[in-house]
Amino acid sequence: MDIIRIIIAILVPPLGVFLQVGFAGAFWLNLLLTLCGYIPGIVHAVYIIAKR
């Protein structure tokens, strides 16, 4: 299941984080990072998914 989440995180980073943690603080941080730049959002999303 983590492989699918990582693939989703590469395509749509906030969705990948949402599937992992829900509407927690990490989701909102990832949304902000994705709006500021796509690559920081991907890095953060993959980190959140790999960490848990």
C-alpha positions in Angstrom: 0.0 0.0 0.0 2.9 2.4 0.6 4.0 2.1 -3.0 0.6 3.3 -4.2 0.7 6.2 -1.7 4.2 7.2 -2.9 3.0 7.1 -6.5 0.0 9.2 -5.6 2.3 11.6 -3.6 4.5 12.1 -6.7 1.4 12.9 -8.9 -0.6 14.9 -6.3 1.5 15.4 -3.1 -1.3 16.7 -0.7 -3.5 13.7 -1.6 -0.7 11.3 -0.7 -0.3 13.0 2.7 -4.0 13.1 3.3 -4.3 9.4 2.7 -1.5 8.8 5.3 -2.5 11.3 8.1 -5.8 12.9 7.2 -6.4 16.6 7.9 -3.5 16.8 10.4 -0.9 19.5 10.4 1.3 17.6 8.0 -1.4 17.9 5.3 -1.7 21.6 5.6 2.1 22.0 5.6 2.3 19.9 2.5 -0.4 21.9 0.8 1.5 25.1 1.5 4.8 23.6 0.2 3.1 22.3 -2.9 1.6 25.8 -3.6 5.1 27.3 -3.1 6.8 24.8 -5.3 5.9 21.3 -6.6 9.2 19.7 -5.7 9.2 20.6 -2.0 5.7 19.2 -1.8 6.8 15.9 -3.3 9.8 15.6 -1.0 7.7 16.3 2.1 5.0 13.9 1.0 7.4 11.1 0.4 9.1 11.8 3.7 5.8 11.6 5.6 4.8 8.4 3.9 8.2 6.7 4.4 8.4 7.9 8.0 5.2 6.1 9.1 
